[in-house]
Amino acid sequence: MTSTYTRRGLLRLAGLGAGAVALGGCAPSAPGADSPATGGASEDAADPTDFSFASWSLSEEAAAPVVQAQLDAYAAEHDIAIKGVTYPFNEYLNQLVLQIRGGQFSGAAQLDVAWLGVVAPLGALRDLGAVVSGSGYTDAAVRAGQIDGTQWGVPWTIGAIGMVTNTELLGRIGATSAPETIEDFEAVLTELKALGDGIVPYAAMTKPAQMKDILTWMETFGSPLIDGDTVSIGDEPSVEAVAWYKRLYDAGIIAPDVDRFDARALFGQGKVGIYDDAVKGTAATIADSPDPELAAKLDGIARPVLAAGDTPRALLWGHVIVVVDGDGAGTATDYARWVTSDEETVVQYFEDILAPPALVAAIDAPEVTAHALTAAFNERITPHATASPFWRFPQYAQMETVVAEQVQGVLVGDSSPADAMRAAGQAVQALI
């Protein structure tokens, strides 16, 4: 599905005067070719050309008008046409890869941070190191767009999958501070379970399709998951992590057959003390909750560590913009720089769809710091977020699946943690 956003077309449809006013009022101002935004002048903007922009967000009800406004602003300022290319999220990566392989796409493209390892090996991406350098992104955001030190992506919105708490439930057990260690965490969960009333203390992922959170717990217990090209799953820390997960499962502290959507629904009903999510994901939790005060009860806490003083683990979450070389790639590169580093644009993006900024100046903006959960994540969680070591391999999704299936076998009693993790490690190694 494609659509084109152009200044000429907009003015022809709306009338010159009305169209110009509408463009000025509905979107942040875009930097002109002779007036670059903060982040440095870009040679790519010197002679703007039409380009394509691929984005699954253009197919989403909430995000589409926001992203379109950004495209409109840039196209109007530079008097160019931007062709939008969009597919639903679940189809997007496959379709984009097919188009790149077939030489049918060039320009800028939105990617999930997990997908760089799939797209970069195609050999069509521009190195965007010069764009990112000195542009004011956070360290975590810069790392999000890298593979083996090469900057393939410009960070657009960057956060983490972190622990979200219901402060009202925690208050009922007298928990006034976040548990620092796993031992502290388990004690809090046990007290939450004692509240009864159908409360799930920790709505951990227990459906195989979304059980990748167990990998972060393995890292918390000390497993690197992969060392170079050698899989370490099956080591003592990974076995200990799964044995701990099984103990929580058997104790009724985590529930069977829970995925992210189930966890959000239960949390929204006030039946969950803690669950894992991205800040943006909590918007659906709040919107669907019968509790009008739920938003005020949310807090983000660092993942508990094995020993006091350890660095908390968190899985990176977010989107980057890559540039596929070819027609329009120069202007597409400048667009990627502008839309991610213009403070007004970035802050507006956050206000519109709760997209956590990757830009330091935007993170410090009052519109962002006023959102308590985002501020908590920015302080306690996102700075520690790292990419999954699986993501640098095109087969990362298969790797996650084989581990999840083995963990599921442990939870239902079909396998021991040691046997399951040994099998998982061997299966992942075979995929590399």
N, C-alpha and C positions, 0 to 999 in steps of 0.2 A: 504494500500500500504506500503511495507517495502523495505528497502535497507540496505546493510551492508557495513560498512567502516572499513577496517582492514589493518594494515601495511603489513601483509603477502600477502594479495590479491593485494594490490597496487604494491608491489615490483615484484610480479610474473607477473603482466600485463605489467609493464613499464620497467622491467630490473632493477637490483639492483642499479647500479650507477645512472642512469637517474631518477629512482623513488625517490631515497634519495634526490637528488638535487631538484626535483620538490616539494617534501614535505617541504624542508627547505625554498624554495623561495616563496611559495604561501600562507603561513599562519604564524602567530606569533608562537614563540617557546612555547611549553607547558612545565610546570614544571614536572620533573620526580618524581617518588615515593620517591626517597631519596633527592629531592631538591624542596621542596614546594614553591609555589608562596607566595607573600605578603598576609597575612591574617592568617598565622599560620599553623603549620604542621597538617596534617590530618591523623588520624589512618586509615581512610577508604582507603587511597592511598597506604598503606604499602604492600598490597598483591592484586594488581589490577586484576579484573575479567571482563569478557565480561558483557555488560549491554545493555538495550534498551533505546532509546531516542525518545520520541514522540514530534512532532512539526508540526504545520500547515505551518510554514515557509519553511519546506522542500518541500512543494508543490507549492511555489511561485517562479516565474521566477527570480525576483531580489534577493530575500533573500536566496534561496536554495543553490547557490554555496558558499555563505558567511558562512552559518551555516555548510555546509558540510566541508568547510576548517577547521573550528574549531574542528569538530568531527575528521577529519583526523589527525590533529596535536596531539590531545590527544591520539587517538588510536595508532598512530605511536610511540609516546614517551613511552607508557606503554605496547606496543606489545599485544594489545587486539582487539577484534572486538566490534564495536558499531552498533547495529541494529537500523536503522532509521524507525520509524513508523509515517506515515503522512496521513492526510486527508485534504481536502479543509477546509478553515476557518469555513464556515457555517455548516459543518458536524462534525467538529473536536470534539467539546465538547461532543456531544451525543455519538459518537463512543468511545471516551476515557472513559466516564463513564460506558458504557456497558462492555468494556474490564476489567476495574478495578473491577466492580461488579462480573464479571464472573471469576475473578482470572486469567485472561489471560494476564495481563500486570503488570510488575514491572520495576523499573528503574526511570529515570528522565523524566519529561514532562514539556513542555512549557504551561503556562496558561495565559490568559488575567487576569488582576488584578480583574476584575469583577466576575471571575468564582470560586474563592477560596471558597465562600460560598456554591457552588454546590458540589465541589469535597471533601473538608475537611470532611463533615459529613459522607462520605463513610467509614471512619475509617481506611483507608489504608495508610495515609501519615505519613512520618517521621516528627518529630519536629526538625526543622533546626535552632533552637536558637543558638546552639553552633557554627554553621557554620557562621552565620551572625554576631555574637558578635565580635567586634573589627576588622572587616574586611574592614572598611573604607567606608561603604555605607552612603548616606545621610539619615537624619532622615525621610524624606518623603518616601525614598525608603524602609527603614526598615518597616515603617508602612504599606506599600503596600502589604507586605507579611504576615501580621498578621490578625488573627481573634480573638477577645476577648483576646488579649495578647499573644496568641500562634503563634510562627513563623513557618507557614507552607510553605512559599515560600522564595526563595532567589531572590532578585531583579535583573533582567537582564537588562531591559531598562525601565526607569521611567521618565515620564513627566506629562503633564497636558493638558486638553482641556482648552485652553485659548483664549484670544481675539487677533486676528491678524488684523493689520491695513494696509491700503494703504496710506503711508505717502505722496504720491503725491496728492491724493485727499484731505487729511487733510490739506496739505499746501495751497491748493486753497481756503480754507475758513479761513486761518490764524491760524489754530490750531497748536501751537508749543509745547504744552505739553498735556499729557494724561488727560482726564477728571477724576477727583477723585471721585465725587459723582454721583449718578443717575441723579440728577438735572443737573449737568454739562454735563453728557453723553447725556441726552435728548436734551439739547441745541445744542450740536455738531451735533447730528443726524438731527435736524431740519435744520441746516445750510447746511448740506450735501444734504438734499432733495431739497433745494432751488437751487442747481446747475443744476437741471433738467437733460436732456440728458439720461433719463432712469436709472439714478443711484439709486441703492437700498442702503440707508444709512447703514442699519444693516441687513445682511442676516441671520437673526435668523431662527432656525428650526421651521417650521410651518406644516410639514407633520407629522402625528402621529407616524409613525415608528421611527422617530429620534428626537422626541420632548423632550427627557430627559433633554436637557439643561435647560428647565423651572424649573427643580428641583433645579439647582444651583442658579437661580434667586430667588426662594422661600427662600433658605437659606440666600441669600443676604439681603432679606427683614426681616429676623429674625426668620424664621420657622425652627425648628430642623428636620422636616419631620417625624421623629420617636423618641420617648423618651422611651428608653427601648424596650418594646414590644407594646407600645401604639402609634398608628399613630396620628400625630398632624396635618396632612393635613386637611384643613378646618378651621384652626386657622386664626386669623386676618392677620398675615404676608403673609400666602400663598394666601389668597384671594386678598390682596393688590398687590401681585406680578402678579397674573393673570389679575387683572383689569388694571394694568400698561401695560402688554403685549398687551391686547386688545386695549388699547388706541393707542399704537404704530402701531398696525395693522390697525386700522381705519384711522389713519393719513397717511397711506402709507409709514411709516418709515420702517416697516418690510413687507415682501411680502408674499402672499399666496403660499402654495404648494412648500415650499423650504425644501430640505434635504441637508445633508452635500455635496453630489455630485453636486447638483445644486449650492450651495453656492460657492464651489471651482471653478466651471465653470464660474460663473458670476464674481467672484473676479479676475480670470485669464484674463477676458476680460476688466478689468478696470472699471467695473460697480458696484462695491461694496466698501464701505468705510471700513467696519468692519465686520468680521465674526468670528465664534468660530471654532477652530481646534487644533489638536496636531501638533507639529513641523513636525513630520514625514509625516503627511497628506498634508502639504504644498508642498512636493516634487512633488506630482501629479499636484497640482495647477500650479506650475512653469513650469513643463514639458509640459503641455497642453496649456500654454498661448501663444498667438501670440506676446506678448511683451517680447523681449529678455532681457529687463532691470528689469523685475518684481521682481526678487529676491532681488535686491538692494532697492526696495521700501517697503519691508515688515518690520513690527515691531511688537513686542508683548507688550501688555499693561496689567496691572492688571485690573481685573474686577472692575468697579465702585462700590462704597459702598453706603449704605443708608445714613450714616452720616460720615462726615470727621473724620478720626481716627479709623474707623472700620477696621477690618482685611478683606482684599479681599478674596473672595471665588474662588475656582477652583476645577474642578473635576479631580481626579487622572486618569492618563492614563498610560498604560505600560504592561509589561510582567514579570512574575516571573517564576522560575523553581521550581517545587515541586519534591519530591522523593517518589515514591510508594514502600513500603516495599516489600521485596522478593528477588529473585535471582538478584544479581548484584547491589543491592541498595547501598552497601557501596561505590563502585567505582563511581556509579552514583552521590552520594552525593559529592564526591571529584570533579567530573566534574562540578557540579553546582557551587561549590565554585570557581574553577579555571576560568571557562569561564566568570564569573561575576566579579571577583576581580583581575584578572591579567591585569594590566594597559595597557600593549601593546595590548592585545587582545580586551579589551573594547574600546580603542580609535580606533582601526582598524574597529571594528563593526560600530562605529559611522561614520567613513569616508566612509565605503562601502554602508550603507543603511540609514544613518541619524537616527540611533537609539540612542536617548538621554541616556547618561550614568547614572548609578545609583551610581557610584563610585566617591567619592570626588576628588581623584587624577586625574581621567580622566576628570571630569568637568573642572578642572583647567588647563588641558593640552592645549598647544597653538593651536593644531588642532581643538579643540572644541571651545575655546574662540574666534577663528577667524570667526566662523559662527555666524553672528550677531543675527539672530532670536533665535537660541539656547541659546546664551548668555543672551538675553533679557528674555527668559522664565526662565532660571536658576536663574536670579536675581529677577524677579518681580512676577512670576506666580507659578512655580513648588514648591517653598518652602511652599506655603500656600495650596497646593493641598491636598484634603482629599478624602477618599473613599465615595461612596454613602452609606448612612445608609441602603439602600435596599439590598446591596450586601451580607450582612451576611445571607440572606434568600435564599434558593434554588429557590424560586418563584420570584426572583427579576425582571426578565424580564416581567412577568405578571403584577407586581406592576407598573412598568414604563408604560406599555401599557394602563392600566386603567386610570392612571392620564393623559396621553397624549390624550386619547379619550375624556375625560371630558374637557380638555383645548381646544381641537379642537372645541367642541360644543360651547364654549364661543366665540371663534374667529369668527365663522360663524353666531353667533347670536341666537343659539338654547337654550342657557342657560345663567344664570347670573353667575358671578364669585363665589358668595357665594354658590349658589345651586350646581354648578359643583364641587367645592372643597369639599363640605360636602359629596356629592356622591362619589367622588374619595377617600376621607379618609375612608369612610365606606367600599368601595370595597377593598382597600389595607388591612384594618384591617381584613377583612374576609379571606385574603390569608395567614395570619400569623398563 
